[in-house]
Amino acid sequence: MSDTGGVREVKSAARTVELLELLAARGDRPARLRELADELGVPRSSMYALLQTLIDRGWVRTDATGSLYGIGIRALLTGTNYLDSDPRVRTARPYLDEASDALGETIHFARLDGGDVVYLATRESHEYLRPFSRVGRRLPAYAGALGKALLAERDEARLPLPDGPWERLTPNTHADRASLAADLARVRERGYAIDREEGVAGITGFGFALRYDSPAVDAISCSVPTARLTGEHERRIVTVMREIRGRIEAATPGAAASAPQWR
């Protein structure tokens, strides 16, 4: 049991959060009671009682047989409230629209969460539509332009990444710190990150850290199918995204004395 700021962790609350995160990570793969109990190392009777409580409150759903479990609609409602109440997401949205209109490509806004980036807003290209929305999904920070742009803002000795080797999402994904470090040096030199099919095969991304925080925790990116990326289009993407980054940074309100300082 861990201590945080001198306050002892509440075991039941921690178990509830761990269960919800486990169900969310499974996506469209529902879980059985035995799987959840074994994964979290708790008695099945305790897990069953917790599941029933969360089902009653809408955080977990179950099938007609009561044997399969998945994340519930309350998680969506809470996540939507997070997006709607975040002032930086609200500030960025019109600029994401401008970038999308100017470039005709997919534009993302994401935030660093531990060793991952979480997508908070997306404007999809009309020419390349994904079969799912990225909003709310996460990607390892070492595996894409958004994450690399944010990692480059940090001391390499203290990057929030696990020891390697790391999982490769494509043949081009960085799998160790040495490979990533060389790339981050180039990111710092040019001022933005490039992801050449490292996170998704066939997609090249350009990531730009938003420096209204130090170190930056938010970033924007432009993604384009590699097959139609020309040198001229790449230069235009960089020009437009640099301008959009500057405008978002200039428009982002400073921390008001009365505003909560989230951590």
Buried (B, 14 or more C-beta within 10 A) or exposed (E): EEEEEEEEEEEEEEBBEBBBEBBBEBEEEBBEBEBBBEBBEBEEEEBBEBBEEBBEEEBBBBEEEEEBBBBBEBBEEEBEEEBEEBEBBEBBBEBBEBBBEBBEBBBBBBBBEEBBBBBBBBBBBEEBEEEEEBBBBBBBBBBBBBBBBBBBBBEEEEBEBEEBEBEEBBEEBBBEBEBBEEBBEEBEEEEBBBBEBBBBEEBBBBBBBBBBBEBBBBBBBBBBBBEEBEEEBBEBBBEBBBBBBBBBBEEBEEEEEEEEEEE
